[in-house]
Amino acid sequence: MATTTAATNPVDQYRQEISDTLASVTGLMAEKVYPKLQYTQTQEKGDLILPVAALTPKGGKAAELAVQWAEKFPESEKVGKPVVASQYLQFYFKPVPLAQTIISIILNAKGLYGTNHKLGLKDSSDASQGRKRVIVEFSSPNIAKPFHAGHLRSTIIGGFLANLYEAAGWDVVRMNYLGDWGRQFGLLAIAFDSYGSEEKLAKDPIGHLYDIYVQINRDSGPEEEVIKEKKEQLKELYAKGTNTTELESEIATLERDSVNGKARAYFKKLEEAKKVQDRVKLQNAQSLEAVQKDMNGEESEELGDSDTAEIATWRRFRNLSIIKYKQTYARLNIRYDFYSGESMVESERLELASEELQESGVSEKSDGAVIVDFTKDPKTKKLGKAIIKKKDGSTLYLTRDIAEAVKRHKVYDFDQMIYVVMSQQDLHLAQLFKILERMGHGDVSTRCRHINFGMVLGMSTRKGTVKFLDDILRDVGDKMHEVMLKDKAKYANVTDPKMTADILGITAVMVQDMTGKRINNYEFKLDRMTATEGDTGPYLQYAHVRLCSIARAADLSDTDLKSADFSLLQEPQAINLIRSLASWPDTVQRTLETLEPTTVLTYLFRMSHLVSTSYDVLRVVGSEPELKKARMALYEAARQVLNNGMKMLGLTPLER
């Protein structure tokens, strides 16, 4: 029945006892009752609740059965008699044994409380079968372009999901699939020749590459206008039947000598050079380690030595950008196992994917292009027509995604792969999964999952200006510093105000992002997110800081806390807080079903509010010694759970 132990989820002890007791008085099998016992959203509904209708035979009256079962259910040392609420049975745990169980487990388990590594086993009864593996692809910014709000949301949500699956014992592969290929690299190379600065590139590679990218696009604007006008003239001459040889030659020269023409020529050289290296990589990629290095963009010395000037420039821009990304990600407590990207999909794999699509009859030719036409099947009509190859033979993002998914399955043999991508890409991902299925890769498509999210409103600036993620985090950090300065006494006790303000600012941004359901849009409001009151990031940090402050003032050791008499915790505030702490492991398990950060965040706010309302009643300093130990142990358990939850969300809990 249970894939947990008392140490990972103590409430399962209660589930087991209730299941066994109900089985004895109703004739039902305990195995049927156990999974139906649900944790409750509000304490008024009990600690566990049973929907009797879920166990009622067809035609049975659940409300009547609920009354009968409640009458037969005997009170025990741990659980009181159930309360009937229509078709539900509400079970309440007895305070003293609950306190003794929960607080002791939290004080001993510390950071592991709430985790359950058995959930990640391929076979929960046989650990030797190994762990399940999940790839989480998230963030995925485009090199030389702003790290926009969509990337920020993907980063925050993806980081959380990776932490969540790790807490459940899965083998997690964190992957960043960079937008690191395309004609823009031809533009960048030309732009750097004209406007590049080695000093600026070393200091801020992403910002500088973006600046020169904008500049080179400005340069190309007038040229493209002239070419456009010439092409309009060409159309008119065609219509009149006039000789167009001279004008066509002029247009060809203008296109060749234009910024975009030079960029296309440069990128063509880059593609040809990479095709040569791709063939070498595929010949060398015999081992899992070799293929993984390839996916991470780690080239062998032989490949590095064979770089053309174009490849060397591209690789330099990519590597410098990754170094900068890593610095930013570190501030958000984000790390990656692999920095992959569009460039890592070899041309041979693309050709193989295209051939497989054609041979399986999944794709077809249409006006010179290659497409997958979903409209022919009523069941998939809403997916429209997906372009696999353009008329000029060039592949698209979808083609690369097909080849990459098959490659990842071969390399990692994943049990699940999660794409954390904004909802605007719903159609793209749906087409990808369906194409994989039609190609005969159902073993891949069924393991893929799209975790989508809504938009952030209000982060755009005046036309012509762009805010990078570092700029956003700096602005929020500055705002938090202003808030901190309003309390001079507390400010004086902070060791590093700037660092603290930075952490508070990052917390403010991340918590606002996770407050609602993923799919909802939300408005980026600086004043709201930096408020110290209400359900905000700073509120969570101050809740943690206050618990740390009480611990310093109490000056009790771990041994003191573990030896406390928890039966002294009789006040309603203490009992309700203990009940809340007991539900943390169930909250984590529930989150594995919803994959919503707000499930964890809502719990943390509710638990923190219970802590806040207890301070006036459950005083620590000045209390009788044994009572002081018991209350401090309760507060330390609350701090530990708050700390665990914040870290799962990707936050850095402050102590001062």
C-alpha positions in Angstrom: 0.0 0.0 0.0 2.4 2.7 1.2 5.5 3.7 -0.6 6.6 5.7 2.4 7.9 5.1 5.9 7.2 6.8 9.2 10.3 8.9 8.7 9.3 10.2 5.3 5.6 10.7 6.0 4.5 10.1 9.6 0.8 10.6 8.6 1.0 7.3 6.7 1.1 5.6 10.1 -2.3 7.1 10.7 -3.5 6.1 7.3 -2.6 2.6 7.9 -4.2 2.5 11.3 -7.5 4.0 10.0 -7.5 1.7 7.0 -7.0 -1.4 9.2 -9.7 -0.3 11.6 -12.2 0.5 8.9 -11.5 -2.8 7.3 -12.3 -4.7 10.5 -15.6 -2.9 11.0 -16.8 -2.7 7.4 -15.5 -5.8 5.8 -13.7 -3.7 3.2 -10.1 -4.5 2.3 -7.6 -2.1 3.9 -5.8 -1.8 0.6 -9.0 -0.3 -0.9 -9.4 2.2 1.9 -5.8 3.4 2.2 -5.5 5.4 -1.1 -8.9 7.0 -0.5 -7.8 8.7 2.7 -7.0 12.3 1.6 -5.2 15.1 3.4 -7.4 18.2 3.9 -6.9 21.7 2.6 -8.3 23.2 5.8 -7.9 22.0 9.4 -11.7 22.5 10.0 -12.2 19.4 7.9 -9.9 17.2 9.9 -6.4 15.8 9.4 -7.5 13.1 7.0 -10.9 12.9 5.2 -12.5 9.9 3.6 -15.1 10.3 0.7 -17.3 7.3 1.6 -18.9 7.5 -1.9 -15.6 6.3 -3.4 -16.0 3.0 -1.4 -19.7 2.6 -1.8 -21.2 -0.2 -3.9 -23.2 1.0 -6.9 -26.7 2.0 -5.7 -25.5 2.4 -2.1 -26.3 5.4 0.0 -22.9 7.0 1.0 -24.4 9.4 3.6 -26.1 6.5 5.5 -22.9 4.4 5.3 -20.9 7.3 6.6 -23.1 7.4 9.8 -22.9 3.6 10.2 -19.1 3.4 9.8 -18.6 6.4 12.2 -20.6 4.6 14.9 -18.6 1.4 14.5 -15.2 3.1 14.4 -13.6 2.9 17.8 -11.5 5.7 19.3 -7.8 4.8 19.6 -4.7 6.3 21.3 -3.8 8.2 18.2 -7.2 8.9 16.4 -10.5 10.1 17.8 -13.9 8.9 16.5 -14.6 10.2 13.0 -16.9 13.2 12.4 -19.6 12.7 9.8 -20.0 15.5 7.2 -22.6 14.4 4.7 -20.8 11.7 2.6 -17.5 12.2 4.2 -15.7 11.0 7.4 -13.4 13.5 9.0 -10.6 12.0 11.1 -8.8 14.1 13.8 -5.4 13.1 15.2 -5.0 13.3 19.0 -2.6 16.2 19.9 -0.1 14.7 22.3 0.9 11.6 20.4 0.9 13.7 17.2 3.2 16.3 18.8 5.6 13.6 20.1 5.8 11.9 16.7 5.9 14.9 14.3 8.3 17.2 16.2 10.8 14.4 16.9 10.8 13.3 13.3 11.4 16.8 12.0 14.2 17.5 14.4 16.0 14.3 13.4 15.2 14.4 9.6 15.9 18.1 9.2 16.3 18.9 5.5 15.0 15.4 4.5 11.6 15.9 6.1 9.1 16.0 3.3 11.3 14.0 0.8 10.4 10.5 -0.2 13.1 8.8 -2.3 11.0 5.6 -2.7 8.7 7.5 -5.0 11.5 7.7 -7.6 12.3 4.0 -7.6 11.4 2.0 -10.8 10.2 -0.7 -8.4 9.3 0.6 -4.9 9.8 -2.9 -3.4 13.2 -3.4 -5.0 15.7 -0.5 -4.9 18.2 -2.5 -6.9 16.1 -1.9 -10.0 17.3 1.7 -9.9 15.7 5.1 -10.1 13.4 6.6 -12.6 15.0 9.4 -14.8 13.4 12.7 -15.8 14.8 15.3 -18.1 13.6 18.8 -17.3 14.3 21.2 -20.2 13.8 24.8 -19.0 14.9 28.4 -19.4 16.3 28.0 -23.0 17.2 31.6 -23.8 18.4 32.8 -27.2 22.0 33.9 -27.3 22.5 37.6 -28.1 18.8 38.3 -27.3 17.2 39.6 -24.1 16.4 37.1 -21.4 12.7 37.9 -21.6 9.8 37.3 -19.1 9.0 33.9 -20.7 12.5 32.7 -20.1 12.3 34.0 -16.5 9.1 32.0 -15.9 10.5 28.9 -17.5 13.6 29.2 -15.3 11.7 29.6 -12.1 9.2 26.9 -12.8 11.7 24.5 -14.2 14.1 24.9 -11.3 11.3 24.1 -8.9 10.2 21.0 -10.8 13.7 19.7 -10.9 13.9 20.2 -7.1 10.5 18.6 -6.6 11.5 15.4 -8.6 14.8 15.2 -6.7 12.9 15.3 -3.4 10.8 12.3 -4.7 14.0 10.4 -5.4 14.1 10.7 -9.2 17.3 10.9 -11.2 16.9 14.4 -12.5 18.7 15.8 -15.6 18.6 19.6 -15.8 18.9 20.7 -19.4 19.2 24.1 -20.9 18.3 24.0 -24.7 19.9 27.2 -25.9 18.8 29.1 -29.0 22.4 29.0 -30.3 22.1 28.5 -34.0 20.7 30.4 -37.0 21.4 33.3 -39.4 21.7 35.7 -36.4 25.2 34.3 -35.9 26.1 35.5 -39.3 24.8 39.0 -38.4 26.6 38.9 -35.1 30.0 38.0 -36.7 29.6 40.9 -39.2 28.4 43.2 -36.4 31.4 42.3 -34.2 33.8 43.1 -37.1 32.2 46.6 -37.4 31.2 47.5 -33.8 32.7 44.9 -31.5 34.7 45.6 -28.4 36.9 42.9 -26.8 36.7 44.8 -23.5 32.8 45.0 -23.6 32.5 41.4 -24.7 34.6 40.2 -21.8 32.7 42.3 -19.3 29.1 41.7 -20.5 29.0 39.3 -23.4 25.2 39.0 -23.6 24.5 42.7 -23.4 27.3 43.6 -25.8 26.3 41.0 -28.4 22.7 42.3 -28.1 23.8 45.9 -28.6 25.8 45.2 -31.7 23.0 42.9 -33.0 20.6 45.8 -32.7 23.0 48.2 -34.4 23.7 45.8 -37.4 19.9 45.4 -37.9 19.6 49.2 -37.9 22.3 49.3 -40.6 20.5 46.7 -42.7 17.2 48.6 -42.6 17.8 51.2 -45.3 19.5 48.5 -47.5 16.4 46.3 -47.2 14.2 49.2 -48.1 16.1 49.9 -51.3 16.0 46.2 -52.3 12.3 46.1 -51.6 11.7 49.1 -53.8 13.8 47.5 -56.6 11.8 44.3 -56.4 8.6 46.3 -56.7 10.0 47.9 -59.8 10.9 44.5 -61.1 7.2 43.4 -60.7 6.1 46.3 -62.7 8.6 45.6 -65.5 7.5 42.0 -65.5 3.9 43.1 -65.9 4.8 45.3 -68.8 6.9 42.7 -70.5 10.0 44.9 -70.4 13.5 43.4 -70.3 14.5 43.0 -66.6 18.0 41.5 -67.0 19.9 44.7 -65.8 17.6 45.3 -62.8 17.8 41.6 -61.8 21.5 41.8 -61.9 21.4 45.0 -59.8 19.2 43.4 -57.2 21.4 40.3 -57.0 24.4 42.6 -56.4 22.6 44.6 -53.8 21.5 41.5 -52.0 24.9 39.9 -52.1 26.7 43.1 -50.8 24.0 43.9 -48.2 24.4 43.2 -44.5 21.9 40.4 -44.6 23.5 39.0 -47.8 26.9 38.8 -46.1 25.3 37.3 -43.0 23.7 34.6 -45.1 27.0 33.8 -46.8 28.8 33.8 -43.4 26.2 31.4 -41.9 26.4 29.1 -45.0 30.1 28.8 -44.3 29.4 28.1 -40.7 26.8 25.4 -41.5 29.2 23.7 -44.0 32.0 23.7 -41.4 29.7 22.3 -38.8 28.5 19.5 -41.0 32.1 18.3 -41.3 32.5 18.4 -37.5 29.1 16.7 -37.0 30.3 13.7 -39.1 33.4 13.4 -36.9 31.3 13.6 -33.8 28.9 10.9 -34.9 31.9 8.6 -35.7 33.4 9.2 -32.3 30.2 9.1 -30.3 30.3 5.4 -29.5 30.0 5.8 -25.7 27.3 7.3 -23.5 29.9 9.6 -22.1 30.9 10.8 -25.5 27.4 11.5 -26.6 26.6 13.3 -23.3 29.7 15.6 -23.8 28.4 16.3 -27.3 25.0 17.3 -25.9 26.6 19.6 -23.4 28.6 21.3 -26.2 31.9 20.0 -24.9 34.0 19.5 -28.0 37.0 17.2 -28.2 40.5 18.7 -28.6 40.6 17.4 -32.1 37.3 19.2 -33.0 38.5 22.4 -31.4 41.8 22.2 -33.4 39.8 21.8 -36.6 37.6 24.9 -36.1 37.3 27.2 -39.0 37.3 30.9 -38.3 33.5 30.9 -38.5 33.1 28.0 -36.0 35.7 29.5 -33.6 33.8 32.8 -33.5 30.4 31.1 -33.0 31.9 28.9 -30.3 33.4 31.9 -28.5 30.1 33.8 -28.5 28.3 30.8 -27.2 30.8 29.9 -24.5 31.1 33.5 -23.2 27.3 33.7 -23.1 27.0 30.5 -21.1 29.6 31.8 -18.6 27.4 34.9 -18.1 24.2 32.8 -17.9 25.7 30.6 -15.2 26.4 33.7 -13.0 22.8 34.8 -13.3 21.4 31.4 -12.7 23.5 31.0 -9.6 21.7 34.0 -8.1 18.4 32.1 -8.7 19.8 28.9 -7.2 19.6 27.3 -10.6 22.1 24.8 -12.0 22.3 22.7 -15.1 23.7 19.3 -15.9 23.9 20.1 -19.6 23.9 23.2 -21.8 22.5 21.7 -25.0 21.1 23.7 -27.9 19.9 23.7 -31.5 23.5 23.6 -32.7 24.0 20.2 -31.0 21.5 18.5 -33.4 23.7 17.1 -36.1 22.7 17.5 -39.8 22.9 13.8 -40.2 20.3 13.3 -37.5 18.1 15.8 -39.1 18.3 14.0 -42.4 17.6 10.7 -40.7 14.5 12.2 -39.1 13.3 13.6 -42.4 13.9 10.3 -44.2 12.0 8.4 -41.4 9.1 10.8 -41.7 9.0 10.3 -45.5 9.4 6.6 -45.4 6.7 6.1 -42.8 4.3 8.2 -44.8 3.9 10.8 -42.0 5.2 13.7 -44.1 4.3 14.8 -47.6 5.3 17.4 -50.2 3.2 20.5 -50.6 4.2 23.4 -52.9 7.9 22.4 -52.7 7.9 22.2 -48.9 7.6 19.1 -46.7 4.7 19.1 -44.2 2.7 16.9 -41.9 -0.9 17.4 -42.6 -3.0 16.7 -39.5 -6.2 18.1 -41.0 -6.8 14.9 -42.9 -7.7 13.1 -39.7 -10.7 14.5 -37.8 -9.1 13.5 -34.5 -6.1 15.7 -35.1 -7.6 18.4 -37.3 -7.0 21.1 -34.7 -3.2 20.5 -35.0 -3.3 22.0 -38.5 -0.3 21.6 -40.9 3.2 21.4 -39.5 6.1 22.4 -41.8 9.1 20.1 -41.6 11.2 21.5 -44.4 10.9 24.8 -46.2 10.9 25.2 -50.0 14.6 25.9 -50.0 15.3 22.6 -48.1 16.2 24.2 -44.8 14.9 22.6 -41.6 12.9 24.3 -38.9 12.7 24.3 -35.1 10.2 21.4 -35.2 12.5 19.2 -37.3 15.3 19.8 -34.8 13.0 19.0 -31.9 12.0 15.7 -33.5 15.6 14.6 -34.0 16.6 15.9 -30.5 13.8 14.0 -28.7 14.8 10.7 -30.4 18.5 11.4 -29.6 17.8 12.1 -25.9 15.8 8.9 -25.5 18.7 7.0 -27.0 21.2 8.7 -24.8 19.3 8.9 -21.5 16.6 6.3 -21.7 14.4 8.7 -19.7 11.2 7.7 -18.0 9.8 11.2 -18.5 10.9 14.4 -20.3 9.4 17.7 -19.3 9.4 20.8 -21.6 8.8 23.9 -19.5 7.7 26.2 -22.3 5.2 29.1 -22.4 1.6 28.4 -23.5 2.1 30.2 -26.8 4.0 27.0 -27.8 1.1 24.6 -27.0 0.5 23.9 -30.7 4.2 23.4 -31.4 4.6 20.8 -28.6 1.3 19.0 -29.4 2.5 18.7 -33.0 5.9 17.4 -31.9 4.4 14.7 -29.6 1.9 13.6 -32.3 4.6 13.4 -35.0 6.8 11.3 -32.8 3.9 8.9 -32.2 3.1 8.6 -35.9 6.7 8.0 -36.7 6.6 4.9 -34.4 8.3 6.5 -31.5 5.4 6.1 -29.1 7.9 5.0 -26.5 9.2 8.6 -26.7 6.0 10.6 -27.1 4.2 9.0 -24.2 7.1 10.0 -21.9 7.1 13.6 -23.0 5.1 16.2 -21.2 4.6 20.0 -21.8 4.4 22.1 -18.6 3.1 25.4 -19.9 2.6 28.8 -18.3 1.0 32.2 -18.9 2.5 35.6 -19.7 4.1 38.3 -17.5 2.5 41.6 -18.1 4.1 45.0 -17.4 7.7 44.1 -17.9 8.1 45.8 -21.3 9.7 49.2 -21.4 9.5 52.1 -23.8 10.1 51.2 -27.5 13.7 50.8 -28.3 14.8 49.8 -24.8 15.2 46.3 -23.4 15.4 45.0 -19.8 17.6 42.0 -19.3 17.1 39.7 -16.3 20.0 41.2 -14.4 18.5 44.6 -14.8 15.2 43.4 -13.4 16.9 41.7 -10.4 19.0 44.9 -9.8 15.9 47.1 -9.8 14.0 44.8 -7.4 17.1 44.6 -5.2 17.4 48.3 -5.1 13.7 48.6 -4.1 14.2 46.1 -1.3 17.2 48.1 -0.1 15.0 51.2 0.2 12.4 49.2 2.2 15.2 47.9 4.5 16.5 51.4 5.1 13.1 52.4 6.6 13.9 50.4 9.8 17.2 51.8 10.9 17.5 49.5 14.0 17.0 46.3 12.0 19.2 47.6 9.2 22.1 48.1 11.6 22.0 44.4 12.6 22.3 43.2 9.0 25.9 42.0 8.2 25.7 42.6 4.4 22.7 44.8 3.5 23.4 44.8 -0.2 23.5 41.0 -0.4 20.5 40.7 1.8 18.5 43.2 -0.4 19.6 41.2 -3.5 18.3 37.9 -2.0 15.0 39.6 -0.8 14.6 41.1 -4.3 15.1 37.7 -6.0 12.7 36.1 -3.5 10.1 38.8 -4.3 10.3 38.1 -8.0 10.2 34.4 -7.7 7.3 34.3 -5.2 5.2 36.6 -7.3 5.8 34.3 -10.2 4.7 31.2 -8.3 1.7 32.7 -6.4 -1.0 31.8 -8.9 -1.5 28.8 -11.1 1.1 28.4 -13.9 -1.3 29.0 -16.7 -2.5 32.3 -15.4 -1.0 35.6 -16.7 0.1 38.0 -14.0 1.1 41.6 -13.8 4.7 42.5 -12.8 4.1 45.0 -9.9 7.2 46.1 -8.1 5.5 47.7 -5.1 3.3 44.7 -4.5 6.0 42.1 -4.7 8.4 43.9 -2.4 5.8 44.5 0.3 6.7 43.0 3.7 3.1 42.4 4.6 0.7 40.0 2.8 1.6 36.8 1.0 4.8 38.0 -0.6 8.4 36.8 -0.9 9.7 39.3 1.7 7.0 38.1 4.1 8.3 34.5 3.9 11.9 35.7 4.4 10.9 37.7 7.5 9.0 34.7 8.9 12.1 32.6 8.6 14.4 35.4 10.0 12.1 35.8 13.0 12.2 32.1 13.8 16.0 32.2 13.6 16.0 35.2 15.9 14.0 33.4 18.5 16.4 30.4 18.3 19.4 32.7 18.9 17.6 34.3 21.9 16.6 31.0 23.4 20.1 29.6 23.1 19.2 25.9 23.4 21.1 23.0 21.9 19.7 20.3 19.6 20.0 17.9 22.6 17.9 20.3 24.7 15.2 20.4 22.0 15.1 16.7 21.4 14.7 16.0 25.1 11.7 18.3 25.5 8.4 17.1 26.8 6.1 17.8 23.9 3.0 16.9 25.9 3.3 20.4 27.4 2.1 21.8 24.1 -1.6 22.0 24.9 -2.6 25.4 23.5 -4.8 25.5 20.4 -2.1 27.6 18.6 0.5 24.9 19.2 -1.8 22.0 18.2 -2.9 23.7 15.0 0.8 24.4 14.1 1.7 20.8 14.7 -1.1 19.6 12.6 0.1 21.8 9.8 3.7 20.5 10.1 2.4 17.0 9.9 0.8 17.7 6.5 4.0 18.9 4.8 5.0 15.5 3.3 1.4 15.1 1.9 1.7 18.5 0.4 4.9 17.5 -1.4 3.3 14.4 -2.7 0.2 16.3 -3.8 2.5 18.7 -5.7 3.9 15.8 -7.7 0.4 15.5 -9.1 -0.3 19.1 -9.7 3.2 20.2 -10.7 2.2 23.7 -9.4 4.6 25.7 -7.4 1.6 27.5 -5.8 0.7 24.2 -4.0 3.9 24.5 -2.0 3.7 28.2 -1.7 0.1 28.2 -0.4 1.1 25.7 2.3 4.1 27.8 3.4 2.0 30.9 3.7 -0.7 29.1 5.7 1.9 27.5 8.0 3.7 30.9 8.5 0.4 32.6 9.4 -0.1 29.9 12.1 3.4 30.6 13.4 2.7 34.4 13.4 -0.5 34.1 15.4 1.2 31.9 18.0 3.9 34.4 19.1 1.8 36.2 21.7 0.6 32.9 23.3 3.6 30.6 22.9 6.4 32.7 24.4 9.8 31.1 24.6 12.1 33.5 26.4 11.0 34.0 30.0 9.0 30.8 30.1 9.5 28.0 32.6 12.5 25.9 31.5 10.7 22.7 30.3 8.0 24.7 28.6 10.7 26.9 27.0 12.3 23.8 25.5 9.0 22.4 24.2 8.0 25.6 22.6 11.4 26.2 21.1 11.4 22.7 19.7 8.0 23.5 18.0 9.4 26.7 16.5 12.5 25.0 15.3 10.4 22.3 13.6 8.4 25.1 11.9 11.6 26.9 10.8 12.9 23.6 9.4 9.8 23.0 7.4 9.7 26.6 6.2 13.4 26.3 5.2 12.7 23.0 3.3 9.8 24.5 1.4 11.6 27.6 0.5 14.6 25.7 -0.8 12.3 23.5 -2.9 10.9 26.6 -4.5 14.5 27.7 -5.3 14.7 30.4 -2.6 17.6 31.2 -0.3 16.3 31.4 3.3 17.8 34.3 5.2 18.8 34.1 8.9 19.1 37.8 9.7 
